[in-house]
Every structure is written in C-alpha cells, then in structure tokens.
Amino acid sequence: MKKNIMVAQSGGPTAAINASLAGVIRESLNSDAVDRIYGAVHGISGVLDERFIELSEPAGQDADFLTRLIHTPAMYLGSCRFKMPKPEEDRQIYDRIFGILEKMNIGAFFYIGGNDSMDTITKLAMAAEARNSGIRFAGVPKTIDNDLVLTDHTPGYGSAAKYIASSMLEVAHDTYIYDLPCVTIVEIMGRDSGWLTAAAALARNEYNITPQLIYLPEVPFHRSQFLEDVQKELKRSKNVVVAVSEGIRDEHGTYISAKEAVADKFGHMQLSGVGKVLENLVKRELKTKVRSIELSILQRCAGHVTSAQDLKESCELGEYAVRKALEGETGFMSTVERTSDQPYRYEIRHSSLQDIANKAKCVPREWINDAGNDVTEDMIRYIRPLILGETGIEWRDGLPVYLPVAHLNHPGE
Amino acid sequence: MKKNIMVAQSGGPTAAINASLAGVIRESLNSDAVDRIYGAVHGISGVLDERFIELSEPAGQDADFLTRLIHTPAMYLGSCRFKMPKPEEDRQIYDRIFGILEKMNIGAFFYIGGNDSMDTITKLAMAAEARNSGIRFAGVPKTIDNDLVLTDHTPGYGSAAKYIASSMLEVAHDTYIYDLPCVTIVEIMGRDSGWLTAAAALARNEYNITPQLIYLPEVPFHRSQFLEDVQKELKRSKNVVVAVSEGIRDEHGTYISAKEAVADKFGHMQLSGVGKVLENLVKRELKTKVRSIELSILQRCAGHVTSAQDLKESCELGEYAVRKALEGETGFMSTVERTSDQPYRYEIRHSSLQDIANKAKCVPREWINDAGNDVTEDMIRYIRPLILGETGIEWRDGLPVYLPVAHLNHPGE
C-alpha cells in the first residue's frame, strides 16, 4: 500500500532551505511508493495544530512551481521555534503527533532545519523506535551558520557566504573612493561560530586587500590588540576594513556587544551591535574617520544572490533523504562529504542523528592565523567552492519572482 | 586643432556613476574633435594635485573595459568632498585650475556628481566666462538621493530603488515565516528627501502587503501617531514592516535619530540610527517583538543589483554632455525628461547649471498620503519604470568582476 510523506521546515531562514524542500518533493513525486506529499505549516507546531497543505498538486500541475520554490528565500512552509520535550517529560505530545501522522498514513517525515530541528527529529525517531512505529524520521540540514557536525558544510551557508563576500567587495569599492584615512567595520552574523565572517576574506582579489582584519568568536577578542591592529593597518593603507562576527567575546567569555550596553534617556538598557561598539572605540581612541555596517538579515534571505552549488546540493540532500527513508532508513540526517578541494568533488551520504543533534562545529583554531585577526589559506580553500555559480532567478517588473509563503493565501489574516 | 577633454567624479558613490563616465569616454572616442581623454583622480582635488590618468588607452585597447566600467559600482576615478570657494574669495585656485587645464589643452571639462558637484562646475563655468576662456564646463547628474531639480530623476536612483525594493521583498519573506506578531523597522538612506524610502512600496505585490507603513522626511514625524499606526497594523497582520527614512524629523525639525542620542559608559554621546530609536520605542511602548535593519551603504554600491534602465540612461547622459559641449554649449547639466509613464519614454536634454546648483527636489506632498504614513499610487507609478531591467554582470570564482578604482595600481600604498 502506498504511503504519504510529510515535510516541514524549522529554525531561521536561509536562501537555500526551499531548494531542499523542492528536493524532497521532486524525489517523492518520482517514487511509486509515495502517494501524497503533505507540508506542515510552521514546523512541528503545524503538525500539532494540524495545519497542512498538499504539495503534490502544485508541484505536479505547475511546471514552474519547483523552479520558483528552489529560488525562493526563507521558508515556503513557514517556521517555528518549538523545543520538543523529552518523551519522559511529556508523553501526550508524542501521542498526539504519532496519532496525527498515523491517521494521515504518513510513512516518512522529513524535517529541514538546523541544530534545534535536528534535536526535534532525533527525539521523534527515538520515540518511533520505542513505540515500534514504522514511520521513518529524517533530517535535512539547513543553516547559514554552518555549525552542524558530520557534514562538510550546511545548505544555506554557501549562498550566505557568497552574499557576504560580494557585499564586502562592493563595500571595498565604496571605501576606496576617498583619499582620506577611514576605518569601516562590517558586522556579520555568527553568534558562536565564525564561518560566515570568514567568508569576508573571499572578497580579496588582485586589487582589493580588504578586509585586512577578520575577528571570529573562536578566539578571545582584546580591545587593545584590536586598536593596535587597526593602527598598524592604517599605516599601510588609507582604507581599513574590518570584518567582525557579532559573537566575539573577551577573554572572560563576555560578548563585546553586551559589554557596551548603553542606557537611553529613559534609563532603559540598549544593546549595541558589536559593529557600533567597535566604531565608537575606534572613534574615541584613534580619532580617525570610522563607520560601521551591519549586513543584517539580508545575508540569510537575499534570494537574488545565491550560490548555484549551494542550491544544487540543497536539492540533492532533500532527494537523498527521501530515497534513504523509502529504503527503510530512519533517524538519520543527509550529509555532504567533500572528496576533493580542487576540483571540488563531493558525495551525498548520511549519518545518525544521535551523533549530530546538540553538537556544534566551530572554526578550527588552525584555520585562524596566530594573531587571531585573520583566517588562513586553508579556510579560504574550504569556502571557495561553496560560493561558485550563479542562479539566474526570474525577474518581473524589475523585482525577483518568488513563491509566496504557503500560509499567505489570505493576506492580512 | 584637436582638443583634449577631462572628466572627474565627485560626491557619494552610486552603482551607476561609472556608466556616465563610460558614456563620456565612449562619445569622446567617437569624436574626431577629441584627442586625449584625461580622468582627474579624486575630483577637483585631483585637478589641483595634477593627478591624472589617461582614459583613451584602456578604453581603446581593451574591448571589455567600457562594459566592465559600466557595471563597476562607486567611482572609478575616486571622489572628493571639496567645496570650491567663490572666485572673489580665492582667485588663486581658479588661476591654478585654468592654468592646468590650458597647459593640458583641455577643450571641455565634465564633472559627474550631485548637488555639491554641480555647485563646483557652475562656479567653474562662470569663471570661464569671466576670463573669456574657451573651455566648456558641463555637469552630468548623479545621486541616489534623486534630489536634483530640472531632471525627472537622477542616475543611480533607479539602481538604488531596485536594490531597496528587492531587499524589502526579501525581508518580507524573512518576516512572514513565523506565526508570531513581529514588527520590523527598515532604515533607508535619505537625509532630506524620501525618494529612496518611497521605493520600498514597490516590494508590495499580489501576496506581500509589506511595508505597511512608510515615513519620509517631508512630513513631520509624531511618535504617538507612529505607535498608533503600528498598533493598528498589528491588528490586521502579524507581520508589520515599517520603511523609514534616516532623515525623519519631528514637528520642530529635530531629527528623530538625534533626539535619542544616548551616552555610552564613558559618557560619550552616541547617535543611534533612527531604526534603532524606533525599535526601542516599539519595544518599550508596545511590548511586542521588534527588530530593526539598516540597509546601509549597500543600497548605493550594490553593483550586482542594478537597473538596466538606470545604467542605460546614465551612459546616455554622459554621451549627451560630450556632444553638447563639442557643439559649443557650456554651463549646463544633461537631464532626463520623461515624456510618458506607460509605456515609459524619455528624452535626454539639458538645463542651465545656474538653475540647478544648490537647489533640492523633495517628494511632493501630494505623493504622500494624507496620514503621512504611506506613498500614493502616483509615487509608485513614477518609480516603477526606473527599476526595470536587469544587468547581467560578469562573475568569476563566484564573485562579481569589477574594475579596480583607478588609483589602486599599487595596493597598500
């Protein structure tokens, strides 16, 4: 008897997460073992609320649906931030989820997300085993942070890295025009790991030496050393650009951004971003022209600058998860294994979710220079293939054409 | 006898200013009356410092040079912020400039820039007349701010508007994923005029109602009204996005950003951006989830998202200026005259610099709604054609290929 499959998305947006969804849908459509494809709206919360949409139909009927889905940033199915309790803490919630999935004749459930989502799916896979449920649970990785273990990198990272490197190159052009000393500080996402900020190094080319300084959260940040670094660079070049992770901390583990929390006129504390904090520090101590820029959420949702390599792999990771689940595997996450740097080669494989969930992969210390203010050639070699290739998105009336988030059928509600 | 021409750039960067430079070079190369094309490095300061580069050669020898130049953001020739004194204040500086131009056999000088640059070129044109110098002086408009008079719009504005509208659409996707009330405030450039912020309205489409609120500097900003507006929108939709000009002011003309200047722990005053100020206001008064985003300098230097229409017109404005100057005109700026909205049609013309310099064009009150929290259909109809068309830039190793700023022949110097 044919089974249905269910898929959901969770965590923060990326420009590639819908490519993985497209991969899940495509592989399911191609399989004789799959009847209907259901999407749960707003992740596991959507399962509990029984908010489902049918994905077989738009994908089967509209030839452009999957192509547009691949290029649409953020989550087509919406997201949630929902921490699954352990089965021993709340058996009811598991009863409810399994009751719904069984009622809907679900054979396999796919969760596309980052670290927290892998925790959810691990718990569901273990609960299934404990209940002798035949439903398979698989994770498909996604996170711009690139901090999942046992996969060479994560979908979404390559596109974010491409956005960051391209933007840094454009900031360099913006910076080089004046003949006056100027420091530009660019704050990049990454609370605990420096993978995204490291991508700023890729902006360097035959004429652009910026960013001259790169600070990651993996190495303690010293204000005095930072000021010395900037002064040294100002002697070599009028235009100094600094790339800095939002999550840099001092030697006591305190966020640099938190340290300079300031009170507004009402006495309420206000947390300045680290870029602003360093801007003020440079202004105060070095009396030089300085500005700070936050790349903000655009680094994770800029669907118009994605890496073709990233979208391709994201799709394949979704397809692979469906294939393996239909073969009977459960409790796994599909992964990328790099087999060669130059030329870049990789294979899609999988690992047990129990070895992945609740672990985080930081930048290895040896990929950061001794001074802790730059990344090494090894790091650049690692990132470079992940940003390769451009995706020609569709434009209409001067704007990108994306698919609306699925629950937006009634805007304003 | 053949004459040489000189061209320079000034003011803040745009993604289209090099297209105007390419237009000047192309038309000059095509003219039998022009011998050599000199670029002054760092605007009028570069003339005074006699920092020149030859533009005829790279343009004549490298077929890709002009194409790449068109797509390179910020100023190929570098910029300056130099206020020309009046001739009666400092005759020497004029003597020096005219001496240099005459020595170099310059027949026409072109200055590509915004309001301040038009002031410079106006003064030079008047000085030329007073001296009976045969050198012609022409301005080519450029500013993302779109605030020059007597031209329908300015080169650079369309590309910045396209970047803003595309980014707003991507922010909308990022916003729609959660099922929780959330306010997102996007700060957009524009100290005195709201043209750039108005472009956020173009992100609205058949599924996206955001940004629901748009505040421009042309209308006084009332905090209490703003909070009421946000609350009203939160009743209609979970995701409220606000587009706000950095330059909004209260009824006394005081910048909203300046009002909330806060002291850091050293007692130094720190000026928060208006986005952050409104974020804090919403957090404090409405107790809702809120975040703020600054589009920052990327809105002016993102060469990878430019409007094809903008780059085409920018080129034509440069070409036209050369043609007119060679015909004997001086003291003018080339302009765009719109002859039809739908289909969009325009003509390149020119106006006297004396009618342009030191004037600023704001958004007409009737293009802002009565409540002062949105723009009208007329405004949208005005902007829409300016963002049309995409420019397929060249990419290599996953990154845009641009021309290095001219003075960067020796990086690190």
Interface residues (C-beta under 8 A of the other chain):
Chain A: P13 H42 S45 T72 P73 A74 M75 G78 S79 C80 R81 K162 A165 S166 S167 L169 E170 V171 H173 D174 Y176 I177 Y178 D179 L202 A203 N205 E206 Y207 N208 I209 R236 S237 E260 V262 A263 D264 K265 F266 H268 Q270 S272 K276 N280 R284 R291 I293 E294 L295 S296 I297 L298 R300 C301 A302 G303 H304 V305 S307 R384 I387 L388 G389 E390 W395 D397 G398 L399 P400 Y402 P404 V405 H407 L408 P411 G412 E413
Chain B: P13 H42 S45 T72 P73 A74 M75 G78 S79 C80 R81 K162 A165 S166 S167 L169 E170 V171 H173 D174 Y176 I177 Y178 D179 L202 A203 N205 E206 Y207 N208 I209 R236 S237 E260 V262 A263 D264 K265 F266 H268 Q270 S272 K276 N280 R284 R291 I293 E294 L295 S296 I297 L298 R300 C301 A302 G303 H304 V305 S307 R384 I387 L388 G389 E390 W395 D397 G398 L399 P400 Y402 P404 V405 H407 L408 P411 G412 E413
